[in-house]
Amino acid sequence: MEVQELNDGVKIYNITTGKPLPSWLGERARRNLSKRDESVRRRVELLQDFEFPSSSSLVRQSPNGQYIATTGTYPPSLKMYSLADMSMKFERRLDSEAVDFLFLSEDYGKIVVLESDRNVEVRVAG
């Protein structure tokens, strides 16, 4: 990541500079490389498809820290992202906008969603 500072004190972050790490490189090798190389340590990785057409109302991380779930307002939906793959795992449409949601298991296997029309949806992977 490259940082430029303009004369007004405004910082510009260029996140596209630098060499990409090979996809075949394992997690242990990445950790060892980050200990030796400053550019790898300061590296920023972005989740793919981490967006909603209008807005997102809630963002939560799973108890085991491996997944991030978000709910969007229009169209009402629940998206699950895998941090290991840095990509979207799935997207599920909801009947109405989500007011709140909770993980009922350590991973994304069981989720309960409270919707604005007072319905409660329980999502079970399988």
MODELLER restraints for C-alpha pairs under 7 A, 6 or more apart:
rsr = mdl.restraints
at = mdl.atoms
rsr.add(forms.Gaussian(group=physical.xy_distance, feature=features.Distance(at['CA:1:A'], at['CA:13:A']), mean=6.81, stdev=0.5))
rsr.add(forms.Gaussian(group=physical.xy_distance, feature=features.Distance(at['CA:1:A'], at['CA:14:A']), mean=5.73, stdev=0.5))
rsr.add(forms.Gaussian(group=physical.xy_distance, feature=features.Distance(at['CA:1:A'], at['CA:15:A']), mean=4.79, stdev=0.5))
rsr.add(forms.Gaussian(group=physical.xy_distance, feature=features.Distance(at['CA:1:A'], at['CA:16:A']), mean=6.97, stdev=0.5))
rsr.add(forms.Gaussian(group=physical.xy_distance, feature=features.Distance(at['CA:1:A'], at['CA:17:A']), mean=5.92, stdev=0.5))
rsr.add(forms.Gaussian(group=physical.xy_distance, feature=features.Distance(at['CA:1:A'], at['CA:18:A']), mean=6.93, stdev=0.5))
rsr.add(forms.Gaussian(group=physical.xy_distance, feature=features.Distance(at['CA:1:A'], at['CA:42:A']), mean=6.94, stdev=0.5))
rsr.add(forms.Gaussian(group=physical.xy_distance, feature=features.Distance(at['CA:1:A'], at['CA:43:A']), mean=6.20, stdev=0.5))
rsr.add(forms.Gaussian(group=physical.xy_distance, feature=features.Distance(at['CA:1:A'], at['CA:44:A']), mean=6.95, stdev=0.5))
rsr.add(forms.Gaussian(group=physical.xy_distance, feature=features.Distance(at['CA:2:A'], at['CA:13:A']), mean=5.84, stdev=0.5))
rsr.add(forms.Gaussian(group=physical.xy_distance, feature=features.Distance(at['CA:2:A'], at['CA:14:A']), mean=5.04, stdev=0.5))
rsr.add(forms.Gaussian(group=physical.xy_distance, feature=features.Distance(at['CA:2:A'], at['CA:15:A']), mean=6.62, stdev=0.5))
rsr.add(forms.Gaussian(group=physical.xy_distance, feature=features.Distance(at['CA:2:A'], at['CA:17:A']), mean=6.63, stdev=0.5))
rsr.add(forms.Gaussian(group=physical.xy_distance, feature=features.Distance(at['CA:3:A'], at['CA:11:A']), mean=6.63, stdev=0.5))
rsr.add(forms.Gaussian(group=physical.xy_distance, feature=features.Distance(at['CA:3:A'], at['CA:12:A']), mean=5.70, stdev=0.5))
rsr.add(forms.Gaussian(group=physical.xy_distance, feature=features.Distance(at['CA:3:A'], at['CA:13:A']), mean=4.70, stdev=0.5))
rsr.add(forms.Gaussian(group=physical.xy_distance, feature=features.Distance(at['CA:3:A'], at['CA:14:A']), mean=6.28, stdev=0.5))
rsr.add(forms.Gaussian(group=physical.xy_distance, feature=features.Distance(at['CA:4:A'], at['CA:11:A']), mean=5.65, stdev=0.5))
rsr.add(forms.Gaussian(group=physical.xy_distance, feature=features.Distance(at['CA:4:A'], at['CA:12:A']), mean=5.11, stdev=0.5))
rsr.add(forms.Gaussian(group=physical.xy_distance, feature=features.Distance(at['CA:4:A'], at['CA:13:A']), mean=6.56, stdev=0.5))
rsr.add(forms.Gaussian(group=physical.xy_distance, feature=features.Distance(at['CA:5:A'], at['CA:11:A']), mean=4.42, stdev=0.5))
rsr.add(forms.Gaussian(group=physical.xy_distance, feature=features.Distance(at['CA:5:A'], at['CA:12:A']), mean=6.21, stdev=0.5))
rsr.add(forms.Gaussian(group=physical.xy_distance, feature=features.Distance(at['CA:15:A'], at['CA:44:A']), mean=7.00, stdev=0.5))
rsr.add(forms.Gaussian(group=physical.xy_distance, feature=features.Distance(at['CA:34:A'], at['CA:40:A']), mean=5.14, stdev=0.5))
rsr.add(forms.Gaussian(group=physical.xy_distance, feature=features.Distance(at['CA:34:A'], at['CA:41:A']), mean=4.79, stdev=0.5))
rsr.add(forms.Gaussian(group=physical.xy_distance, feature=features.Distance(at['CA:46:A'], at['CA:86:A']), mean=6.99, stdev=0.5))
rsr.add(forms.Gaussian(group=physical.xy_distance, feature=features.Distance(at['CA:47:A'], at['CA:86:A']), mean=4.82, stdev=0.5))
rsr.add(forms.Gaussian(group=physical.xy_distance, feature=features.Distance(at['CA:47:A'], at['CA:87:A']), mean=5.49, stdev=0.5))
rsr.add(forms.Gaussian(group=physical.xy_distance, feature=features.Distance(at['CA:48:A'], at['CA:86:A']), mean=6.31, stdev=0.5))
rsr.add(forms.Gaussian(group=physical.xy_distance, feature=features.Distance(at['CA:48:A'], at['CA:87:A']), mean=4.79, stdev=0.5))
rsr.add(forms.Gaussian(group=physical.xy_distance, feature=features.Distance(at['CA:48:A'], at['CA:88:A']), mean=6.57, stdev=0.5))
rsr.add(forms.Gaussian(group=physical.xy_distance, feature=features.Distance(at['CA:49:A'], at['CA:87:A']), mean=6.90, stdev=0.5))
rsr.add(forms.Gaussian(group=physical.xy_distance, feature=features.Distance(at['CA:49:A'], at['CA:88:A']), mean=6.44, stdev=0.5))
rsr.add(forms.Gaussian(group=physical.xy_distance, feature=features.Distance(at['CA:52:A'], at['CA:72:A']), mean=6.25, stdev=0.5))
rsr.add(forms.Gaussian(group=physical.xy_distance, feature=features.Distance(at['CA:53:A'], at['CA:74:A']), mean=6.95, stdev=0.5))
rsr.add(forms.Gaussian(group=physical.xy_distance, feature=features.Distance(at['CA:54:A'], at['CA:73:A']), mean=6.89, stdev=0.5))
rsr.add(forms.Gaussian(group=physical.xy_distance, feature=features.Distance(at['CA:54:A'], at['CA:74:A']), mean=5.97, stdev=0.5))
rsr.add(forms.Gaussian(group=physical.xy_distance, feature=features.Distance(at['CA:55:A'], at['CA:72:A']), mean=5.77, stdev=0.5))
rsr.add(forms.Gaussian(group=physical.xy_distance, feature=features.Distance(at['CA:55:A'], at['CA:73:A']), mean=5.84, stdev=0.5))
rsr.add(forms.Gaussian(group=physical.xy_distance, feature=features.Distance(at['CA:56:A'], at['CA:70:A']), mean=6.81, stdev=0.5))
rsr.add(forms.Gaussian(group=physical.xy_distance, feature=features.Distance(at['CA:56:A'], at['CA:71:A']), mean=5.68, stdev=0.5))
rsr.add(forms.Gaussian(group=physical.xy_distance, feature=features.Distance(at['CA:56:A'], at['CA:72:A']), mean=4.15, stdev=0.5))
rsr.add(forms.Gaussian(group=physical.xy_distance, feature=features.Distance(at['CA:56:A'], at['CA:73:A']), mean=6.04, stdev=0.5))
rsr.add(forms.Gaussian(group=physical.xy_distance, feature=features.Distance(at['CA:57:A'], at['CA:71:A']), mean=5.82, stdev=0.5))
rsr.add(forms.Gaussian(group=physical.xy_distance, feature=features.Distance(at['CA:57:A'], at['CA:72:A']), mean=5.70, stdev=0.5))
rsr.add(forms.Gaussian(group=physical.xy_distance, feature=features.Distance(at['CA:57:A'], at['CA:73:A']), mean=6.57, stdev=0.5))
rsr.add(forms.Gaussian(group=physical.xy_distance, feature=features.Distance(at['CA:58:A'], at['CA:70:A']), mean=5.46, stdev=0.5))
rsr.add(forms.Gaussian(group=physical.xy_distance, feature=features.Distance(at['CA:58:A'], at['CA:71:A']), mean=5.36, stdev=0.5))
rsr.add(forms.Gaussian(group=physical.xy_distance, feature=features.Distance(at['CA:59:A'], at['CA:69:A']), mean=5.77, stdev=0.5))
rsr.add(forms.Gaussian(group=physical.xy_distance, feature=features.Distance(at['CA:59:A'], at['CA:70:A']), mean=4.42, stdev=0.5))
rsr.add(forms.Gaussian(group=physical.xy_distance, feature=features.Distance(at['CA:59:A'], at['CA:71:A']), mean=6.81, stdev=0.5))
rsr.add(forms.Gaussian(group=physical.xy_distance, feature=features.Distance(at['CA:60:A'], at['CA:68:A']), mean=5.69, stdev=0.5))
rsr.add(forms.Gaussian(group=physical.xy_distance, feature=features.Distance(at['CA:60:A'], at['CA:69:A']), mean=5.38, stdev=0.5))
rsr.add(forms.Gaussian(group=physical.xy_distance, feature=features.Distance(at['CA:60:A'], at['CA:70:A']), mean=6.51, stdev=0.5))
rsr.add(forms.Gaussian(group=physical.xy_distance, feature=features.Distance(at['CA:61:A'], at['CA:67:A']), mean=5.82, stdev=0.5))
rsr.add(forms.Gaussian(group=physical.xy_distance, feature=features.Distance(at['CA:61:A'], at['CA:68:A']), mean=4.41, stdev=0.5))
rsr.add(forms.Gaussian(group=physical.xy_distance, feature=features.Distance(at['CA:61:A'], at['CA:69:A']), mean=6.30, stdev=0.5))
rsr.add(forms.Gaussian(group=physical.xy_distance, feature=features.Distance(at['CA:62:A'], at['CA:68:A']), mean=6.13, stdev=0.5))
rsr.add(forms.Gaussian(group=physical.xy_distance, feature=features.Distance(at['CA:62:A'], at['CA:103:A']), mean=6.45, stdev=0.5))
rsr.add(forms.Gaussian(group=physical.xy_distance, feature=features.Distance(at['CA:62:A'], at['CA:106:A']), mean=6.39, stdev=0.5))
rsr.add(forms.Gaussian(group=physical.xy_distance, feature=features.Distance(at['CA:62:A'], at['CA:107:A']), mean=5.82, stdev=0.5))
rsr.add(forms.Gaussian(group=physical.xy_distance, feature=features.Distance(at['CA:62:A'], at['CA:108:A']), mean=6.86, stdev=0.5))
rsr.add(forms.Gaussian(group=physical.xy_distance, feature=features.Distance(at['CA:63:A'], at['CA:106:A']), mean=5.07, stdev=0.5))
rsr.add(forms.Gaussian(group=physical.xy_distance, feature=features.Distance(at['CA:63:A'], at['CA:107:A']), mean=6.75, stdev=0.5))
rsr.add(forms.Gaussian(group=physical.xy_distance, feature=features.Distance(at['CA:64:A'], at['CA:106:A']), mean=5.36, stdev=0.5))
rsr.add(forms.Gaussian(group=physical.xy_distance, feature=features.Distance(at['CA:64:A'], at['CA:107:A']), mean=6.18, stdev=0.5))
rsr.add(forms.Gaussian(group=physical.xy_distance, feature=features.Distance(at['CA:66:A'], at['CA:82:A']), mean=6.20, stdev=0.5))
rsr.add(forms.Gaussian(group=physical.xy_distance, feature=features.Distance(at['CA:66:A'], at['CA:83:A']), mean=5.45, stdev=0.5))
rsr.add(forms.Gaussian(group=physical.xy_distance, feature=features.Distance(at['CA:66:A'], at['CA:84:A']), mean=6.65, stdev=0.5))
rsr.add(forms.Gaussian(group=physical.xy_distance, feature=features.Distance(at['CA:67:A'], at['CA:80:A']), mean=6.78, stdev=0.5))
rsr.add(forms.Gaussian(group=physical.xy_distance, feature=features.Distance(at['CA:67:A'], at['CA:81:A']), mean=5.50, stdev=0.5))
rsr.add(forms.Gaussian(group=physical.xy_distance, feature=features.Distance(at['CA:67:A'], at['CA:82:A']), mean=4.74, stdev=0.5))
rsr.add(forms.Gaussian(group=physical.xy_distance, feature=features.Distance(at['CA:67:A'], at['CA:83:A']), mean=5.65, stdev=0.5))
rsr.add(forms.Gaussian(group=physical.xy_distance, feature=features.Distance(at['CA:67:A'], at['CA:107:A']), mean=6.98, stdev=0.5))
rsr.add(forms.Gaussian(group=physical.xy_distance, feature=features.Distance(at['CA:67:A'], at['CA:108:A']), mean=6.96, stdev=0.5))
rsr.add(forms.Gaussian(group=physical.xy_distance, feature=features.Distance(at['CA:68:A'], at['CA:80:A']), mean=5.82, stdev=0.5))
rsr.add(forms.Gaussian(group=physical.xy_distance, feature=features.Distance(at['CA:68:A'], at['CA:81:A']), mean=5.11, stdev=0.5))
rsr.add(forms.Gaussian(group=physical.xy_distance, feature=features.Distance(at['CA:68:A'], at['CA:82:A']), mean=6.67, stdev=0.5))
rsr.add(forms.Gaussian(group=physical.xy_distance, feature=features.Distance(at['CA:69:A'], at['CA:78:A']), mean=6.95, stdev=0.5))
rsr.add(forms.Gaussian(group=physical.xy_distance, feature=features.Distance(at['CA:69:A'], at['CA:79:A']), mean=5.63, stdev=0.5))
rsr.add(forms.Gaussian(group=physical.xy_distance, feature=features.Distance(at['CA:69:A'], at['CA:80:A']), mean=4.49, stdev=0.5))
rsr.add(forms.Gaussian(group=physical.xy_distance, feature=features.Distance(at['CA:69:A'], at['CA:81:A']), mean=6.27, stdev=0.5))
rsr.add(forms.Gaussian(group=physical.xy_distance, feature=features.Distance(at['CA:70:A'], at['CA:78:A']), mean=5.76, stdev=0.5))
rsr.add(forms.Gaussian(group=physical.xy_distance, feature=features.Distance(at['CA:70:A'], at['CA:79:A']), mean=5.32, stdev=0.5))
rsr.add(forms.Gaussian(group=physical.xy_distance, feature=features.Distance(at['CA:70:A'], at['CA:80:A']), mean=6.61, stdev=0.5))
rsr.add(forms.Gaussian(group=physical.xy_distance, feature=features.Distance(at['CA:71:A'], at['CA:77:A']), mean=5.61, stdev=0.5))
rsr.add(forms.Gaussian(group=physical.xy_distance, feature=features.Distance(at['CA:71:A'], at['CA:78:A']), mean=4.52, stdev=0.5))
rsr.add(forms.Gaussian(group=physical.xy_distance, feature=features.Distance(at['CA:71:A'], at['CA:79:A']), mean=6.34, stdev=0.5))
rsr.add(forms.Gaussian(group=physical.xy_distance, feature=features.Distance(at['CA:71:A'], at['CA:98:A']), mean=6.55, stdev=0.5))
rsr.add(forms.Gaussian(group=physical.xy_distance, feature=features.Distance(at['CA:72:A'], at['CA:78:A']), mean=6.59, stdev=0.5))
rsr.add(forms.Gaussian(group=physical.xy_distance, feature=features.Distance(at['CA:73:A'], at['CA:97:A']), mean=5.57, stdev=0.5))
rsr.add(forms.Gaussian(group=physical.xy_distance, feature=features.Distance(at['CA:76:A'], at['CA:93:A']), mean=6.01, stdev=0.5))
rsr.add(forms.Gaussian(group=physical.xy_distance, feature=features.Distance(at['CA:76:A'], at['CA:94:A']), mean=5.24, stdev=0.5))
rsr.add(forms.Gaussian(group=physical.xy_distance, feature=features.Distance(at['CA:76:A'], at['CA:95:A']), mean=6.89, stdev=0.5))
rsr.add(forms.Gaussian(group=physical.xy_distance, feature=features.Distance(at['CA:76:A'], at['CA:96:A']), mean=5.70, stdev=0.5))
rsr.add(forms.Gaussian(group=physical.xy_distance, feature=features.Distance(at['CA:76:A'], at['CA:97:A']), mean=4.94, stdev=0.5))
rsr.add(forms.Gaussian(group=physical.xy_distance, feature=features.Distance(at['CA:77:A'], at['CA:91:A']), mean=6.89, stdev=0.5))
rsr.add(forms.Gaussian(group=physical.xy_distance, feature=features.Distance(at['CA:77:A'], at['CA:92:A']), mean=5.54, stdev=0.5))
rsr.add(forms.Gaussian(group=physical.xy_distance, feature=features.Distance(at['CA:77:A'], at['CA:93:A']), mean=4.16, stdev=0.5))
rsr.add(forms.Gaussian(group=physical.xy_distance, feature=features.Distance(at['CA:77:A'], at['CA:94:A']), mean=4.98, stdev=0.5))
rsr.add(forms.Gaussian(group=physical.xy_distance, feature=features.Distance(at['CA:78:A'], at['CA:91:A']), mean=5.70, stdev=0.5))
rsr.add(forms.Gaussian(group=physical.xy_distance, feature=features.Distance(at['CA:78:A'], at['CA:92:A']), mean=5.19, stdev=0.5))
rsr.add(forms.Gaussian(group=physical.xy_distance, feature=features.Distance(at['CA:78:A'], at['CA:93:A']), mean=6.31, stdev=0.5))
rsr.add(forms.Gaussian(group=physical.xy_distance, feature=features.Distance(at['CA:79:A'], at['CA:90:A']), mean=5.90, stdev=0.5))
rsr.add(forms.Gaussian(group=physical.xy_distance, feature=features.Distance(at['CA:79:A'], at['CA:91:A']), mean=4.35, stdev=0.5))
rsr.add(forms.Gaussian(group=physical.xy_distance, feature=features.Distance(at['CA:79:A'], at['CA:92:A']), mean=6.42, stdev=0.5))
rsr.add(forms.Gaussian(group=physical.xy_distance, feature=features.Distance(at['CA:80:A'], at['CA:88:A']), mean=5.90, stdev=0.5))
rsr.add(forms.Gaussian(group=physical.xy_distance, feature=features.Distance(at['CA:80:A'], at['CA:89:A']), mean=5.40, stdev=0.5))
rsr.add(forms.Gaussian(group=physical.xy_distance, feature=features.Distance(at['CA:80:A'], at['CA:90:A']), mean=5.45, stdev=0.5))
rsr.add(forms.Gaussian(group=physical.xy_distance, feature=features.Distance(at['CA:80:A'], at['CA:91:A']), mean=6.39, stdev=0.5))
rsr.add(forms.Gaussian(group=physical.xy_distance, feature=features.Distance(at['CA:81:A'], at['CA:87:A']), mean=5.62, stdev=0.5))
rsr.add(forms.Gaussian(group=physical.xy_distance, feature=features.Distance(at['CA:81:A'], at['CA:88:A']), mean=4.18, stdev=0.5))
rsr.add(forms.Gaussian(group=physical.xy_distance, feature=features.Distance(at['CA:81:A'], at['CA:89:A']), mean=5.07, stdev=0.5))
rsr.add(forms.Gaussian(group=physical.xy_distance, feature=features.Distance(at['CA:82:A'], at['CA:88:A']), mean=6.15, stdev=0.5))
rsr.add(forms.Gaussian(group=physical.xy_distance, feature=features.Distance(at['CA:82:A'], at['CA:89:A']), mean=5.88, stdev=0.5))
rsr.add(forms.Gaussian(group=physical.xy_distance, feature=features.Distance(at['CA:96:A'], at['CA:115:A']), mean=5.89, stdev=0.5))
rsr.add(forms.Gaussian(group=physical.xy_distance, feature=features.Distance(at['CA:96:A'], at['CA:116:A']), mean=6.19, stdev=0.5))
rsr.add(forms.Gaussian(group=physical.xy_distance, feature=features.Distance(at['CA:96:A'], at['CA:117:A']), mean=6.54, stdev=0.5))
rsr.add(forms.Gaussian(group=physical.xy_distance, feature=features.Distance(at['CA:97:A'], at['CA:115:A']), mean=5.58, stdev=0.5))
rsr.add(forms.Gaussian(group=physical.xy_distance, feature=features.Distance(at['CA:97:A'], at['CA:116:A']), mean=5.52, stdev=0.5))
rsr.add(forms.Gaussian(group=physical.xy_distance, feature=features.Distance(at['CA:98:A'], at['CA:113:A']), mean=6.52, stdev=0.5))
rsr.add(forms.Gaussian(group=physical.xy_distance, feature=features.Distance(at['CA:98:A'], at['CA:114:A']), mean=5.85, stdev=0.5))
rsr.add(forms.Gaussian(group=physical.xy_distance, feature=features.Distance(at['CA:98:A'], at['CA:115:A']), mean=4.31, stdev=0.5))
rsr.add(forms.Gaussian(group=physical.xy_distance, feature=features.Distance(at['CA:98:A'], at['CA:116:A']), mean=5.96, stdev=0.5))
rsr.add(forms.Gaussian(group=physical.xy_distance, feature=features.Distance(at['CA:99:A'], at['CA:114:A']), mean=5.57, stdev=0.5))
rsr.add(forms.Gaussian(group=physical.xy_distance, feature=features.Distance(at['CA:99:A'], at['CA:115:A']), mean=5.24, stdev=0.5))
rsr.add(forms.Gaussian(group=physical.xy_distance, feature=features.Distance(at['CA:99:A'], at['CA:116:A']), mean=5.67, stdev=0.5))
rsr.add(forms.Gaussian(group=physical.xy_distance, feature=features.Distance(at['CA:100:A'], at['CA:113:A']), mean=6.00, stdev=0.5))
rsr.add(forms.Gaussian(group=physical.xy_distance, feature=features.Distance(at['CA:100:A'], at['CA:114:A']), mean=5.23, stdev=0.5))
rsr.add(forms.Gaussian(group=physical.xy_distance, feature=features.Distance(at['CA:101:A'], at['CA:112:A']), mean=5.54, stdev=0.5))
rsr.add(forms.Gaussian(group=physical.xy_distance, feature=features.Distance(at['CA:101:A'], at['CA:113:A']), mean=4.26, stdev=0.5))
rsr.add(forms.Gaussian(group=physical.xy_distance, feature=features.Distance(at['CA:101:A'], at['CA:114:A']), mean=5.94, stdev=0.5))
rsr.add(forms.Gaussian(group=physical.xy_distance, feature=features.Distance(at['CA:102:A'], at['CA:111:A']), mean=5.76, stdev=0.5))
rsr.add(forms.Gaussian(group=physical.xy_distance, feature=features.Distance(at['CA:102:A'], at['CA:112:A']), mean=5.48, stdev=0.5))
rsr.add(forms.Gaussian(group=physical.xy_distance, feature=features.Distance(at['CA:102:A'], at['CA:113:A']), mean=6.71, stdev=0.5))
rsr.add(forms.Gaussian(group=physical.xy_distance, feature=features.Distance(at['CA:103:A'], at['CA:110:A']), mean=6.17, stdev=0.5))
rsr.add(forms.Gaussian(group=physical.xy_distance, feature=features.Distance(at['CA:103:A'], at['CA:111:A']), mean=4.64, stdev=0.5))
rsr.add(forms.Gaussian(group=physical.xy_distance, feature=features.Distance(at['CA:103:A'], at['CA:112:A']), mean=6.64, stdev=0.5))
rsr.add(forms.Gaussian(group=physical.xy_distance, feature=features.Distance(at['CA:104:A'], at['CA:110:A']), mean=5.15, stdev=0.5))
rsr.add(forms.Gaussian(group=physical.xy_distance, feature=features.Distance(at['CA:104:A'], at['CA:111:A']), mean=5.44, stdev=0.5))
rsr.add(forms.Gaussian(group=physical.xy_distance, feature=features.Distance(at['CA:104:A'], at['CA:112:A']), mean=6.97, stdev=0.5))
rsr.add(forms.Gaussian(group=physical.xy_distance, feature=features.Distance(at['CA:109:A'], at['CA:124:A']), mean=5.51, stdev=0.5))
rsr.add(forms.Gaussian(group=physical.xy_distance, feature=features.Distance(at['CA:109:A'], at['CA:125:A']), mean=4.81, stdev=0.5))
rsr.add(forms.Gaussian(group=physical.xy_distance, feature=features.Distance(at['CA:110:A'], at['CA:123:A']), mean=5.64, stdev=0.5))
rsr.add(forms.Gaussian(group=physical.xy_distance, feature=features.Distance(at['CA:110:A'], at['CA:124:A']), mean=4.66, stdev=0.5))
rsr.add(forms.Gaussian(group=physical.xy_distance, feature=features.Distance(at['CA:110:A'], at['CA:125:A']), mean=6.58, stdev=0.5))
rsr.add(forms.Gaussian(group=physical.xy_distance, feature=features.Distance(at['CA:111:A'], at['CA:122:A']), mean=5.78, stdev=0.5))
rsr.add(forms.Gaussian(group=physical.xy_distance, feature=features.Distance(at['CA:111:A'], at['CA:123:A']), mean=5.07, stdev=0.5))
rsr.add(forms.Gaussian(group=physical.xy_distance, feature=features.Distance(at['CA:111:A'], at['CA:124:A']), mean=6.65, stdev=0.5))
rsr.add(forms.Gaussian(group=physical.xy_distance, feature=features.Distance(at['CA:112:A'], at['CA:120:A']), mean=6.88, stdev=0.5))
rsr.add(forms.Gaussian(group=physical.xy_distance, feature=features.Distance(at['CA:112:A'], at['CA:121:A']), mean=5.65, stdev=0.5))
rsr.add(forms.Gaussian(group=physical.xy_distance, feature=features.Distance(at['CA:112:A'], at['CA:122:A']), mean=4.37, stdev=0.5))
rsr.add(forms.Gaussian(group=physical.xy_distance, feature=features.Distance(at['CA:112:A'], at['CA:123:A']), mean=6.12, stdev=0.5))
rsr.add(forms.Gaussian(group=physical.xy_distance, feature=features.Distance(at['CA:113:A'], at['CA:120:A']), mean=5.60, stdev=0.5))
rsr.add(forms.Gaussian(group=physical.xy_distance, feature=features.Distance(at['CA:113:A'], at['CA:121:A']), mean=5.09, stdev=0.5))
rsr.add(forms.Gaussian(group=physical.xy_distance, feature=features.Distance(at['CA:113:A'], at['CA:122:A']), mean=6.36, stdev=0.5))
rsr.add(forms.Gaussian(group=physical.xy_distance, feature=features.Distance(at['CA:114:A'], at['CA:120:A']), mean=4.65, stdev=0.5))
rsr.add(forms.Gaussian(group=physical.xy_distance, feature=features.Distance(at['CA:114:A'], at['CA:121:A']), mean=6.58, stdev=0.5))
